[in-house]
Amino acid sequence: MISRMLFIIATLLSVQSSTSFAEDNNQDYDVICRVYTEAYNTNMPISTLSQYILENIDKRVQSEDAKEAHDAVMHAVAETRYNLFKVSAEHTLKRTWDCKAMSVIMKKRVK
């Protein structure tokens, strides 16, 4: 468990250290939040939500770094996923970042 968490943190840090802080990359964290918000506002079953989220992130997010950060946190325990992603987003954006829909869905979502 601890080694898995350390691997995820190391992955996030390596993704963040290689990030070019271009405006498009910064906006991708908000695009990911919009995808989760759209999914949250539907009454889809969790299996359909997962597919919707993954497909839309793949289609709409340009930054490989943001996609990799999202993928990395999905390997963490459900209760820690959102906080790990939030830290990654705030580190990249250099500002406070929050996404209520993601917070709710990530706690339920199974990979």
N, C-alpha and C positions, 0 to 999 in steps of 0.2 A: 504494500500500500504506500509506504513512505517512498520507496524507490520509484514507484509509478508517478507519484506527485512530483518528485524531484525531476524526473524525465520531462514531465509536462512543463514545469517552470523553466527548465533549461531550453526546451523547444521554443517557448514563448519569448524568452530573452534573446535567443539567436535570431528569431524572426524579427523582433523589434530592433535589434542592433543592425540588421541589414536593410531596414526600411528606409527608403528615401522619403523624406517628409513632404512629398508633393501634395498639393491640395486634393487631387483625385484620391490618393490613398487615405487622406484624412476623412473624406466624405464617405468612404466605403464602410466605415464603422456605423455611420448613420443609415446607410443603405441596408446594412444587415439588420439594424433595429427596425427599420420600416418593414422588412420582410417578416420579422417576428410579430410586429404589430398587426400586419395584415392577417397573418395566420391566427393570431390571438382573437381577432374580431370575427372569426368564423366559428362554426360549430362542428368543424371537421374532427373525426376521431384522431387520436394521437399518432397512429401509424400514417395517416394521410397528411397530418401536420408535418411530420418529419420529412416526408417526401417533398411536400410543397416548399418547405424551408430550404432543404438542400439543393433542390433544382433551381430555385430563385436566387440563392446566393451564388451558385455556379454561373447563372446567366447574367446577373446584374452587378456583381461585384468585380471590379477590374483588378484590384490589388491582390496579387498572390499572397502577400504578407497577411492581409486581413483574412483571407480564406484559410491560410495555414493556421493562424491564431484560433480561428473558429474550430477548425478540425482538431487541433491539439486539445482544446478544452473539452471536447466531446469524449475524450478518453478518461477524463477525471470522474470522480464520484459526482452524481447528480447534484448534490447539495453544494458543491464547490465550483461548479462550472461557471455560473454567472459571475461570481466574484473574480475568478481568474480572467475571464474575458474583459470584465470592467477594468481591471488593473492594466491589461494589455492595451485597451482602447485609450485609457487616460495617459499611459506612458507615451503612446504614439501621438496623441492629439495635444498633449501638454495642457489639458484642461479637464474639468470634471465632466464625466460622461455617465449617463444612466439610460436604461431601457427597461421599463416596467414589464412589458410583454415578454421580453427575453428572460427576465428574472423569474417569471411565473412558469414559462414553458420549459426552461432548462432544468428546473427542479423536477419536472414530471417526465421529461423526454428520455426515452431509452434509445441507445444508439442502434 
